[in-house]
Amino acid sequence: MKRQPLEPALEAIERQHLRRRRTTVDAYAEPGSHASVIVDGRRLVDFSSNDYLGLAGHPALAAAMAECAGRCGAGSGASHLISGHGREHAALEEELAAFTGRDRALLFSTGYMANLGVVTALAGRGESVLLDRLSHASLIDAGLLCGARLRRYRHCDADAARRLLAESTPPTTVVATDGVFSMDGDVAPLRALSESARAHDAWLVVDDAHGIGVLGANGRGAVELAGLGSEEVPVLVGTLGKALGSFGAFVAGSQALIDFLIQRARPYVYTTALPQPVAAATRAALRIAREESWRRERALALTARFRAAARQAGVPLTGSVTPIQPIPIGSARAALEAQQALLRAGFWVVAIRAPTVPAGEERLRVTLTAGHDEHQVDALVESLSRIRAPA
């Protein structure tokens, strides 16, 4: 087969209003805050960031990173199993294990790699993987790559998951779900999923990238919010690049689980370790997140304010009560037009289109953070009410 030209495919994507383009952020408008950005010389209030606790621009993180870089250099130079595992990595893993209430934690370079590593290590040919239909792409890819039979249940439908588990041939080895779904903002039915997984002796993997630091009485995420521990959720995946404001990811669980992943998780074994300065910055972020609970409380309070104002203004909402607030639009073209209208009004809110969400379910994705203020939230709602009629 001859190599096919790419231009026709790109033109088709363009005609469907699905072509992705990057925006270069020139600077942050205020020192220590990522809530406002400078793009092409314009100041925009950023309502698309996952920096839920407002830590990405915190001076303590920058100071910790700079100090560590002076001691350790910019890069780790090798994988964790060669010579790349440093003191900052070890200390961060211990602190993450303590924070999540688990025996051990293992650092990965990205959340995508963490999910690939976990699922491909725990499931293989002759076995089965069960996923929520709206699971993150990394979990879907992991289910495909591991060689097991991949099945998906209706979104957040614990009864459908239970039925598939009962009917599963071969037996299900892994049940995996997002804790908080990144495009919908809703929370998985973790207690019911845990009961079903335990009844069928399956691993439950919860990717709580958008819950860690935000939900629960201590910011330990959707698992804490559901009142579950390590027995009910044996595999917890978290990110460092969202609420904790830095970069990377981790898996937390039992001593045996972490030892097994060190042996079998290929994305861990065969990649260069996270730079130690990033680990140092994350340690600073974790300390701030524990000590300054007002950040979590503020993000959730602004979320409640946004929802109340949006309802009053006739802006369509979903059922999400997390800082991820989707605004249903209905088509890719309309979503792009709404994004451009908000851009003219001084807001950066990204249109989410297929294949990230199903075709026909395009939306604006608004995220609230501790870095925003009430005036910015109210002004966003006012702009949304002008550009979008109630659905």
C-alpha positions as CSV (number, residue, x, y, z in Angstrom):
1,M,0.0,0.0,0.0
2,K,1.3,3.4,-1.0
3,R,1.8,6.1,1.6
4,Q,-1.4,8.2,1.6
5,P,-1.2,12.0,1.5
6,L,-2.3,13.7,4.7
7,E,-3.8,16.9,3.3
8,P,-7.2,15.4,2.4
9,A,-7.6,14.0,5.9
10,L,-6.7,17.4,7.4
11,E,-9.2,19.1,5.0
12,A,-11.9,16.7,6.1
13,I,-11.2,17.5,9.8
14,E,-11.4,21.2,9.0
15,R,-14.7,20.9,7.2
16,Q,-16.2,19.2,10.3
17,H,-14.9,22.0,12.6
18,L,-12.8,19.5,14.5
19,R,-9.3,20.6,13.7
20,R,-7.3,21.3,16.8
21,R,-5.0,24.3,17.1
22,R,-2.7,25.3,19.9
23,T,-2.7,28.7,21.6
24,T,0.6,30.0,22.9
25,V,0.4,31.7,26.3
26,D,2.9,34.6,26.4
27,A,2.9,35.1,30.1
28,Y,0.8,35.1,33.2
29,A,-0.9,38.3,34.0
30,E,-0.3,38.3,37.8
31,P,2.8,37.0,39.6
32,G,2.0,33.7,41.4
33,S,-1.3,33.2,39.7
34,H,-2.3,31.3,36.5
35,A,-5.9,32.5,36.7
36,S,-5.2,35.3,34.1
37,V,-3.0,34.9,31.1
38,I,-1.6,37.1,28.3
39,V,-2.2,35.8,24.8
40,D,-1.3,37.9,21.8
41,G,-0.9,40.9,24.0
42,R,-4.4,40.5,25.5
43,R,-5.2,39.7,29.1
44,L,-7.7,36.8,29.4
45,V,-9.2,35.2,32.5
46,D,-8.4,31.5,32.1
47,F,-11.4,29.3,32.9
48,S,-10.0,26.2,31.3
49,S,-7.0,25.3,33.5
50,N,-6.9,22.3,35.8
51,D,-4.9,24.2,38.4
52,Y,-7.8,23.8,40.9
53,L,-5.9,24.9,44.0
54,G,-4.1,27.8,42.3
55,L,-0.7,26.2,43.0
56,A,0.9,26.1,39.6
57,G,2.2,29.7,40.0
58,H,2.8,29.6,43.7
59,P,6.3,31.0,44.6
60,A,7.0,28.2,47.0
61,L,6.9,25.7,44.2
62,A,9.2,27.7,42.1
63,A,11.6,28.2,45.0
64,A,11.6,24.5,45.7
65,M,12.3,23.7,42.1
66,A,15.1,26.2,41.8
67,E,16.8,25.1,45.0
68,C,16.6,21.4,43.9
69,A,17.9,22.2,40.4
70,G,20.9,23.9,42.0
71,R,21.7,20.7,43.9
72,C,20.6,18.0,41.5
73,G,20.5,19.5,38.0
74,A,17.7,19.8,35.6
75,G,17.2,16.2,34.6
76,S,17.4,12.8,36.3
77,G,19.6,11.3,33.5
78,A,18.2,7.7,33.6
79,S,15.2,5.6,34.5
80,H,14.3,4.9,38.2
81,L,15.8,1.4,38.0
82,I,19.2,2.5,36.6
83,S,20.5,5.7,38.3
84,G,17.6,8.1,38.0
85,H,15.8,7.5,41.4
86,G,16.8,10.3,43.7
87,R,16.1,11.4,47.3
88,E,13.4,13.8,46.2
89,H,11.6,11.0,44.4
90,A,11.8,8.7,47.4
91,A,10.6,11.4,49.8
92,L,7.7,12.4,47.5
93,E,6.6,8.8,47.2
94,E,6.6,8.4,51.0
95,E,4.6,11.6,51.4
96,L,2.1,10.6,48.7
97,A,1.6,7.2,50.4
98,A,0.9,8.9,53.7
99,F,-1.4,11.5,52.1
100,T,-3.5,8.8,50.4
101,G,-3.4,6.4,53.3
102,R,-1.7,3.6,51.5
103,D,1.4,1.5,52.1
104,R,3.4,2.9,49.2
105,A,3.3,5.1,46.1
106,L,5.1,4.9,42.8
107,L,5.9,7.9,40.6
108,F,5.2,7.9,36.9
109,S,6.2,10.6,34.4
110,T,2.6,11.2,33.2
111,G,-0.9,10.1,34.2
112,Y,-1.2,8.5,30.8
113,M,1.8,6.3,31.5
114,A,0.5,5.5,35.0
115,N,-2.8,4.1,33.6
116,L,-1.0,2.2,30.8
117,G,1.4,0.8,33.4
118,V,-1.2,-0.4,35.9
119,V,-3.7,-2.0,33.5
120,T,-1.1,-3.7,31.2
121,A,0.6,-5.1,34.3
122,L,-2.5,-6.4,36.0
123,A,-4.4,-7.8,32.9
124,G,-3.4,-9.8,29.8
125,R,-4.5,-12.3,27.3
126,G,-7.2,-14.7,28.5
127,E,-8.5,-12.1,30.9
128,S,-11.0,-9.2,30.8
129,V,-11.0,-5.4,31.5
130,L,-14.1,-3.5,32.3
131,L,-14.3,0.3,31.8
132,D,-16.8,3.1,32.1
133,R,-17.9,4.2,28.6
134,L,-16.5,7.7,29.3
135,S,-13.2,6.6,30.8
136,H,-10.2,8.7,30.0
137,A,-8.4,7.8,26.7
138,S,-5.4,6.5,28.7
139,L,-7.6,3.8,30.3
140,I,-9.1,2.9,27.0
141,D,-5.7,2.6,25.3
142,A,-4.4,0.5,28.3
143,G,-7.4,-1.9,27.9
144,L,-6.7,-2.3,24.2
145,L,-2.9,-2.7,24.6
146,C,-3.0,-5.3,27.4
147,G,-4.4,-7.9,25.1
148,A,-7.4,-8.7,27.4
149,R,-11.0,-8.6,26.3
150,L,-12.1,-5.0,26.7
151,R,-15.7,-4.2,27.6
152,R,-17.4,-1.0,28.5
153,Y,-20.5,-0.3,30.6
154,R,-22.9,2.6,30.4
155,H,-21.5,5.8,32.0
156,C,-21.7,5.8,35.8
157,D,-24.1,2.9,35.7
158,A,-23.0,0.6,38.6
159,D,-25.8,-1.9,37.9
160,A,-24.7,-2.3,34.3
161,A,-21.1,-2.9,35.5
162,R,-22.3,-5.4,38.0
163,R,-24.3,-7.3,35.3
164,L,-21.3,-7.4,33.0
165,L,-19.1,-8.7,35.8
166,A,-21.5,-11.5,36.6
167,E,-21.7,-12.5,32.9
168,S,-18.0,-12.1,32.2
169,T,-16.2,-14.8,30.3
170,P,-13.3,-14.8,30.8
171,P,-13.4,-13.5,34.3
172,T,-12.8,-9.8,34.8
173,T,-9.3,-9.0,36.1
174,V,-9.6,-5.2,36.2
175,V,-12.4,-2.8,36.7
176,A,-11.2,0.7,36.0
177,T,-12.9,4.1,36.2
178,D,-12.1,7.8,36.5
179,G,-12.9,9.1,39.9
180,V,-14.1,12.5,38.5
181,F,-14.7,12.5,34.8
182,S,-12.6,15.1,33.1
183,M,-15.2,16.3,30.5
184,D,-18.4,15.9,32.5
185,G,-17.3,16.7,36.0
186,D,-19.4,14.0,37.6
187,V,-18.2,11.5,40.2
188,A,-18.1,7.7,39.6
189,P,-20.3,5.5,41.8
190,L,-17.2,4.1,43.6
191,R,-18.9,2.4,46.5
192,A,-21.1,0.2,44.3
193,L,-18.3,-0.5,41.8
194,S,-16.1,-1.5,44.7
195,E,-18.7,-3.9,46.1
196,S,-19.0,-5.5,42.6
197,A,-15.3,-5.8,42.0
198,R,-14.7,-7.4,45.4
199,A,-17.5,-9.8,44.9
200,H,-15.9,-11.0,41.7
201,D,-12.3,-10.9,42.9
202,A,-11.3,-8.2,40.4
203,W,-8.9,-5.3,40.8
204,L,-10.6,-1.9,41.1
205,V,-8.5,0.9,39.6
206,V,-9.6,4.5,40.2
207,D,-7.9,7.2,38.2
208,D,-8.6,10.2,40.4
209,A,-6.7,12.8,38.4
210,H,-9.4,15.4,38.9
211,G,-10.4,14.5,42.4
212,I,-7.1,14.4,44.3
213,G,-6.6,17.7,46.2
214,V,-10.1,18.9,45.5
215,L,-12.7,16.4,46.9
216,G,-13.1,14.8,50.3
217,A,-12.7,16.2,53.9
218,N,-8.9,16.2,53.5
219,G,-8.6,16.7,49.8
220,R,-7.8,13.0,49.2
221,G,-10.2,12.8,46.3
222,A,-13.3,11.0,45.2
223,V,-12.3,7.8,47.1
224,E,-12.3,9.8,50.4
225,L,-15.5,11.5,49.4
226,A,-17.1,8.0,49.0
227,G,-15.8,6.9,52.4
228,L,-13.6,4.2,50.9
229,G,-10.1,3.0,51.8
230,S,-7.3,0.9,50.4
231,E,-9.3,-2.4,50.9
232,E,-12.2,-1.1,48.8
233,V,-10.0,0.7,46.2
234,P,-6.7,-1.2,46.0
235,V,-5.3,0.8,43.1
236,L,-5.4,4.6,43.2
237,V,-3.9,6.6,40.4
238,G,-3.4,10.3,40.9
239,T,-1.9,13.2,38.9
240,L,0.6,15.9,40.1
241,G,-0.2,18.3,37.2
242,K,-3.7,19.4,38.1
243,A,-4.6,20.4,41.7
244,L,-1.0,19.9,42.9
245,G,0.3,22.3,40.2
246,S,3.4,20.5,39.0
247,F,3.8,17.5,36.7
248,G,3.8,13.8,36.7
249,A,1.6,11.1,38.3
250,F,1.6,8.3,40.9
251,V,0.0,5.0,41.7
252,A,-0.7,4.3,45.4
253,G,-1.5,0.9,46.9
254,S,-0.1,-2.1,48.9
255,Q,3.5,-3.0,49.2
256,A,3.0,-6.0,46.9
257,L,1.2,-3.9,44.3
258,I,4.0,-1.4,44.1
259,D,6.7,-4.1,44.0
260,F,4.8,-5.8,41.2
261,L,4.5,-2.6,39.2
262,I,8.2,-2.0,39.5
263,Q,8.8,-5.4,37.9
264,R,6.1,-5.3,35.2
265,A,4.8,-1.8,34.4
266,R,6.7,-1.1,31.2
267,P,6.0,2.7,31.1
268,Y,7.7,2.8,34.5
269,V,10.6,0.5,33.8
270,Y,11.5,1.9,30.4
271,T,11.4,5.7,30.7
272,T,13.6,8.4,32.2
273,A,12.6,9.3,35.8
274,L,10.8,12.6,36.5
275,P,13.3,15.4,37.1
276,Q,14.0,15.7,40.8
277,P,13.2,19.5,40.8
278,V,9.7,18.6,39.7
279,A,9.4,16.2,42.7
280,A,10.7,18.9,45.0
281,A,8.1,21.3,43.7
282,T,5.4,18.7,44.2
283,R,6.4,18.1,47.8
284,A,6.0,21.9,48.4
285,A,2.5,21.7,46.7
286,L,1.5,18.7,48.8
287,R,2.4,20.5,52.0
288,I,0.5,23.7,51.0
289,A,-2.5,21.6,50.0
290,R,-2.6,19.9,53.4
291,E,-2.1,23.1,55.4
292,E,-4.2,25.5,53.4
293,S,-7.6,23.8,53.2
294,W,-9.1,27.2,52.2
295,R,-7.9,26.6,48.7
296,R,-10.1,23.5,48.2
297,E,-13.0,25.2,50.0
298,R,-12.7,28.3,47.8
299,A,-12.7,26.3,44.6
300,L,-15.8,24.5,45.6
301,A,-17.5,27.7,46.9
302,L,-16.8,29.4,43.5
303,T,-18.2,26.4,41.8
304,A,-21.4,26.7,43.8
305,R,-21.6,30.4,43.0
306,F,-21.1,29.8,39.3
307,R,-23.9,27.2,39.3
308,A,-26.4,29.3,41.2
309,A,-25.7,32.4,38.9
310,A,-25.8,30.3,35.8
311,R,-29.2,28.8,36.7
312,Q,-30.6,32.2,37.4
313,A,-29.2,33.5,34.1
314,G,-30.6,30.6,32.1
315,V,-27.2,29.1,31.2
316,P,-27.6,25.4,30.6
317,L,-25.8,23.2,33.1
318,T,-25.2,19.5,33.7
319,G,-25.4,17.7,37.1
320,S,-21.7,18.2,38.0
321,V,-21.0,19.8,41.4
322,T,-17.2,19.6,41.0
323,P,-15.1,22.5,39.6
324,I,-15.5,21.0,36.1
325,Q,-18.6,22.6,34.7
326,P,-19.6,21.6,31.2
327,I,-21.9,24.0,29.2
328,P,-23.8,21.9,26.6
329,I,-23.6,23.4,23.1
330,G,-24.5,20.6,20.7
331,S,-22.3,21.0,17.7
332,A,-18.7,21.5,17.0
333,R,-19.3,24.7,15.0
334,A,-21.5,26.2,17.7
335,A,-18.9,25.4,20.4
336,L,-16.1,27.1,18.4
337,E,-18.3,30.2,17.9
338,A,-19.1,30.3,21.6
339,Q,-15.4,30.0,22.4
340,Q,-14.6,32.9,20.1
341,A,-17.4,35.0,21.6
342,L,-16.0,34.5,25.1
343,L,-12.5,35.3,23.8
344,R,-13.7,38.7,22.6
345,A,-15.2,39.2,26.0
346,G,-11.9,38.5,27.7
347,F,-12.3,34.8,28.8
348,W,-10.3,31.8,27.8
349,V,-12.8,28.8,27.8
350,V,-12.0,26.0,25.4
351,A,-14.6,24.3,23.1
352,I,-14.5,20.5,23.6
353,R,-15.3,18.6,20.5
354,A,-15.3,15.0,19.1
355,P,-13.6,12.7,19.5
356,T,-12.8,14.0,23.1
357,V,-16.6,13.9,23.7
358,P,-19.2,12.1,21.5
359,A,-20.3,13.8,18.4
360,G,-23.4,16.0,19.1
361,E,-22.3,16.5,22.7
362,E,-19.9,19.3,22.1
363,R,-19.5,21.8,24.9
364,L,-17.7,24.5,26.6
365,R,-15.7,23.2,29.6
366,V,-15.5,25.8,32.4
367,T,-13.2,25.0,35.4
368,L,-13.2,27.0,38.6
369,T,-10.1,27.4,40.7
370,A,-9.0,28.9,44.0
371,G,-7.2,31.6,41.9
372,H,-10.4,33.1,40.6
373,D,-12.5,35.7,42.3
374,E,-16.2,36.3,42.6
375,H,-16.2,39.2,40.1
376,Q,-14.6,37.0,37.5
377,V,-17.1,34.2,38.0
378,D,-20.0,36.6,37.8
379,A,-18.7,38.3,34.7
380,L,-18.2,34.9,33.0
381,V,-21.8,34.0,33.7
382,E,-23.0,37.3,32.3
383,S,-21.0,36.7,29.1
384,L,-22.3,33.1,28.8
385,S,-25.9,34.3,29.2
386,R,-25.5,36.6,26.2
387,I,-23.9,34.1,23.8
388,R,-25.9,31.0,24.7
389,A,-29.6,30.6,24.9
390,P,-30.9,28.0,27.3
391,A,-30.7,24.4,25.8
